[in-house]
Amino acid sequence: MTAHTAQEQTADPSAEDWTASDLMTLTAARSLARHRTCFVGIGLPSVAANVARRLHAPELALIYESGTLGAKPPALPLSIGDGILAETADAVVSVPEIFNYWLQPGRIDVGFLGAAQLDRFGNINTTVIGSYDQPKVRLPGAGGAPEIAASCREVIIVVRQSVRTFVERCDFTTSLGFGAGRGDRERLGLRGAGPRLVITDHGVLEPDPDTAELRLTSLHPGVTLEQARAATGWDLQVAAPLSETAPPRAEEMRVLRALQATAPSAER
């Protein structure tokens, strides 16, 4: 794995020319192979979903919070309100319809979420760092994330791994993962199954089938188990056997680089 400048990334890529961010994106894209509908956010989730649609999931319906169903953007959108989404969508509906008719009844297969803090049970904080009344940092807030976490059939979380992000306990729970463990979602009547994958720049975590605690199931090439544990704020559990994430293929990199070339400068 090598690091590259933005200028270097415009060159014709090979399977050996990739970064940790590239592998995060492509791992997320691969995870969409069996899905039909995806609730997409801006940033890495949008890149991943559009890569998937171009590579191995041509029938994947991309749904954006602004009300576009089945968007097929030829370039990466600037925001969820980018006109390119409405121009290429199968239908455009109101935001209340997206949530009340599509999301909350469980009609969307998978939703992407990020996190400022994430705990061992997949609970997410995007509200405040510190106390709610006197926070050290006030974050962007919830948006539609709590509904996505509650009602999508499953959730994929994409986040960089560090002790600042992977915390023993979230300062505030914005979006529920598994609460305090297996059974909490069912007790609260949440429709969706919760986090299925957590994809980071170190590897992939999945909930333990018995406890729902996130455990490391795959390490990215070039990352050691010690590095993954050092970037986690709790005693990280590890699956046996621990697998290695497949590195990017040349075709994946070609599609990813072509798509990145269409992105607003903030997304490159």
Residue pairs with C-beta under 8 A, 6 or more apart in sequence:
1 18
1 19
1 20
1 23
1 220
1 221
1 222
2 16
2 17
2 18
2 19
3 19
4 17
4 19
6 268
9 257
9 260
9 268
10 257
10 261
11 17
13 250
13 253
13 254
13 256
13 257
14 250
14 253
15 247
15 248
15 249
15 250
15 253
17 253
18 247
18 248
18 253
20 201
20 220
21 44
21 201
22 248
22 253
22 256
23 201
23 220
23 221
23 245
23 247
23 248
24 44
24 158
24 199
24 200
24 201
25 44
25 47
25 48
25 51
25 256
26 48
26 51
26 248
26 252
26 253
26 256
27 199
27 204
27 245
28 44
28 45
28 48
28 112
28 156
28 158
28 199
29 48
29 49
29 51
29 52
29 55
29 252
30 52
30 56
31 110
31 156
31 196
31 197
31 199
32 38
32 48
32 49
32 52
32 57
32 60
32 110
33 52
33 56
33 57
35 57
35 60
35 109
35 110
36 59
36 60
36 61
36 109
37 60
37 61
37 63
37 107
37 108
37 109
37 110
38 49
38 52
38 60
38 61
38 62
38 63
38 108
38 109
38 110
38 111
38 112
39 63
39 64
39 65
39 103
39 108
39 110
39 111
39 112
39 148
39 152
40 46
40 49
40 62
40 63
40 64
40 112
41 65
41 80
41 112
41 113
41 114
42 77
42 78
42 79
42 80
42 267
43 114
43 267
44 114
44 158
45 112
45 114
45 158
46 76
46 77
46 267
47 76
47 256
47 259
47 260
47 263
47 267
48 112
48 158
49 60
49 62
49 112
50 62
50 73
50 76
50 259
51 252
51 255
51 256
51 259
52 60
53 60
53 62
53 72
54 255
54 259
55 251
55 252
55 255
61 69
61 70
61 90
62 68
62 70
62 71
62 72
62 73
63 69
63 70
63 71
63 98
63 102
63 108
64 71
64 77
64 80
64 85
65 80
65 95
65 98
65 143
65 144
66 80
66 81
66 85
66 86
66 95
66 98
67 92
67 93
67 94
67 95
67 97
67 98
68 85
68 86
68 89
68 91
68 92
69 89
69 90
69 91
69 92
69 93
69 102
70 89
70 90
70 91
71 77
71 84
71 85
71 86
71 88
71 89
72 88
72 89
73 82
73 84
73 85
73 88
74 84
74 88
74 262
75 84
75 259
75 262
75 263
76 259
76 260
76 262
76 263
76 264
76 267
77 84
77 85
78 264
86 92
93 101
99 144
99 147
101 107
102 108
103 111
103 144
103 147
103 148
103 151
103 152
104 147
104 150
104 151
104 191
105 151
105 191
106 151
106 152
106 153
106 191
106 192
108 151
108 152
108 153
109 152
109 153
109 154
110 152
110 153
110 154
110 155
110 156
110 196
111 148
111 149
111 152
111 154
111 155
111 156
112 155
112 156
112 157
112 158
113 124
113 145
113 148
113 149
113 155
113 156
113 157
113 158
113 175
114 126
114 157
114 158
114 159
115 124
115 125
115 126
115 157
115 159
115 165
116 125
116 126
116 129
116 139
116 165
117 124
117 125
117 129
117 165
117 167
117 170
117 171
118 124
118 125
118 157
118 159
118 165
118 166
118 167
118 170
118 177
118 198
119 166
119 167
119 168
119 169
119 170
119 177
119 234
120 168
120 213
120 214
120 234
121 177
121 178
121 179
121 180
121 181
121 207
121 212
121 213
121 214
122 155
122 157
122 177
122 178
122 194
122 195
122 198
122 207
122 212
122 214
123 170
123 173
123 175
123 176
123 177
123 178
123 179
124 145
124 149
124 157
124 170
124 173
124 174
124 175
124 176
124 177
125 139
125 170
125 171
125 172
125 173
125 174
126 139
126 140
126 141
126 142
126 143
126 145
126 174
126 175
127 138
127 139
127 141
127 142
127 172
127 174
128 135
128 136
128 137
128 138
128 139
128 171
128 172
129 135
129 136
129 137
129 139
129 171
130 136
130 137
130 171
131 171
132 172
135 171
141 174
142 174
142 175
145 174
145 175
146 174
146 175
146 176
148 155
148 175
149 155
149 175
149 176
149 177
149 192
149 194
149 195
150 175
150 176
150 190
150 191
150 192
151 190
151 191
151 192
152 192
153 192
153 193
154 192
154 193
154 194
154 195
154 196
155 177
155 192
155 194
155 195
155 196
156 195
156 196
156 197
156 198
156 199
157 195
157 197
157 198
157 199
158 198
158 199
158 200
159 165
159 198
159 199
159 200
160 200
160 201
161 200
161 201
161 202
161 203
161 228
161 231
161 232
162 231
163 230
163 231
163 232
163 233
164 233
166 231
166 232
166 233
166 234
167 233
167 234
168 233
168 234
176 184
176 185
176 188
176 190
176 194
177 194
177 195
177 212
178 184
178 185
178 194
178 195
178 207
178 212
179 185
179 187
179 188
181 211
181 212
181 213
182 210
182 211
182 212
185 192
185 193
185 194
194 207
194 212
195 207
195 214
196 206
196 207
197 204
197 205
197 206
198 204
198 205
198 206
198 214
201 220
202 219
202 220
202 223
202 227
202 228
202 231
203 216
203 217
203 218
203 219
203 220
203 223
203 228
203 245
204 216
204 217
204 218
204 245
205 214
205 215
205 216
205 217
206 214
206 215
206 217
206 239
207 213
207 214
207 215
208 214
208 215
208 237
213 237
214 237
215 236
215 237
215 238
215 239
216 225
216 228
216 236
216 237
216 238
216 239
216 242
217 239
217 242
217 243
218 242
218 243
218 244
218 245
219 225
219 228
219 242
219 243
219 244
219 245
220 244
220 245
221 244
221 245
221 247
225 238
225 242
228 236
229 236
248 256
260 267
260 268
